[in-house]
Amino acid sequence: MLPVVAIVGRPNVGKSTLFNALTRTRDALVADMPGVTRDRQYGISDVGETPCVLIDTGGLVGQAEGIDYLTARQVHQAIDESQLVFFVVSARDGLTTEDEEISTLLRQHDRPVVLVGNKTDGTDPDIALAEFAALGMGPALPVAASHRRGVSDLMEAASEVLPMPEVGDDEDAEDEKRLRLAIVGRPNVGKSTLVNRLLGEERVMAFDLPGTTRDSISTFMEHKGVKYELIDTAGVRRRSRVTEVVEKFSIIKALQAIDRAHVVVLMLDASEGLTDQDTTLLGHILQQGRALVIAMNKWDGLEDYDRKQMLAEMDRRLQYVTWARQLRLSALHGSGLKELIKAVEEAWRSATIDMPTPELTRVLQKAWEAHQPPMSQGRSSRLRFAHSGGSLPPRIIIHGNRTDAIPASYKRYLENVFIRHFKLRGTPLFIDFRSGTNPYKDKKNTLSARQLAKRKRLKKFTKRKK
């Protein structure tokens, strides 16, 4: 187990920038405005000799209410989990009353504290950080997180306090075995509520206000031996309604979460029906070839008539994703979660299934004998054998002749045959055709080229003789 370090401070002092500098990533969303970070963001720092787990937190403000109050609760939980706290202050702004209040709060938690003076670029650190001695937390370490200056000295100071990490299994190999599950949808459909319900704790902020989640937050859980990485994403609105720069970056991170996920849960608000933005998100998921589960949230608040209308609309508009499970649940009350986990694991199994070449070829031959592709220009296509072309999503490569003349309808026929045989559910299946070369045709072309060269030499010899 690695030691845990929490990064705390008031808003806009550079906590997320420091987090990215120490983890050598861009996982934390950074913008030149206060209040961007709200949830806890975890990462691994390998700067220095002592690796550790870093927790990026939101800014603490006085008289916190509403979202600020929920942000403060997230900060308190991060401090409770940590063995060391990086208290970040701004050398440009100087000592503020909020810094003094946070220092009092940290003394109540009784955790070792390293005072970090950020934004020291362009200043004299000794002069700019002198006034922070009034906090009684020792000298502030000068850091310029945006330029990665001083981060090595910071981690050296932390290594003197942190315990040595316990020797355990390879974490990179462990991460490869995790099922990465991204939960996406429009704003205020209940994504964060679902994550908290699955974890059994208030891991991310859930607030009745669109846009509460701004970053893609990863957390880990285990269910019946299966290890998960849950990725809570920001709500994705239509492009015309996105005006803030922070929201644009939030949407980019949400789309990136889809790209790196193994299975995606697309959450819909059952009370609002299937919107155009839902189908746009669905199109991006299908374009990336991700396994999919469609979850209709807030189902418990619908009347019988509205439920029938919702199901009829789903059947009518989502005929092109009949392979995906459609579930009805209530993230707030926890109904339908068992079915959701079962559908996710089924989609994961289907997306990573092993399809042996002999079995694929036998299924292909039976399908071809039962129904052959239509003839093109008086000639028919011959499909010879098939093999696996990869997983996530599963892909089948079919070899034969004249495969470029096979229509899309016959390709769908083969997809359905393979889906039924291997009992695939929750994942798209891709089929690629490969045409074999004709060795006799190649030989003929080669001989013709040789004959052409011989004729040219004969012509030159005849001209010289004349």
KASUL-V116521 format. One record per run of one state. SS is the DSSP state (alpha for helix, beta for strand, coil for the rest). FROM is the first residue (numbers start at 1). LEN is the number of residues. If there is no record, write none. Layout:
# KASUL-V116521
{{SS FROM LEN} {SS FROM LEN}}
This chain:
# KASUL-V116521
{{coil 1 2} {beta 3 6} {coil 9 6} {alpha 15 9} {coil 24 17} {beta 41 5} {coil 46 6} {beta 52 5} {coil 57 10} {alpha 67 15} {coil 82 2} {beta 84 7} {coil 91 6} {alpha 97 13} {coil 110 2} {beta 112 7} {coil 119 6} {alpha 125 4} {coil 129 1} {alpha 130 6} {coil 136 5} {beta 141 2} {coil 143 1} {beta 144 1} {alpha 145 3} {coil 148 1} {beta 149 1} {coil 150 1} {alpha 151 9} {coil 160 11} {alpha 171 6} {coil 177 2} {beta 179 7} {coil 186 5} {alpha 191 9} {coil 200 17} {beta 217 7} {coil 224 2} {beta 226 7} {coil 233 6} {alpha 239 3} {coil 242 3} {alpha 245 16} {coil 261 2} {beta 263 7} {coil 270 6} {alpha 276 13} {coil 289 2} {beta 291 7} {coil 298 1} {alpha 299 3} {coil 302 2} {alpha 304 14} {coil 318 1} {alpha 319 3} {coil 322 3} {beta 325 4} {coil 329 1} {beta 330 1} {coil 331 4} {beta 335 1} {coil 336 1} {alpha 337 15} {coil 352 5} {alpha 357 14} {coil 371 5} {beta 376 1} {coil 377 2} {beta 379 1} {coil 380 2} {beta 382 9} {coil 391 3} {beta 394 8} {coil 402 1} {alpha 403 3} {coil 406 2} {alpha 408 15} {coil 423 6} {beta 429 7} {coil 436 3} {alpha 439 27} {coil 466 1}}
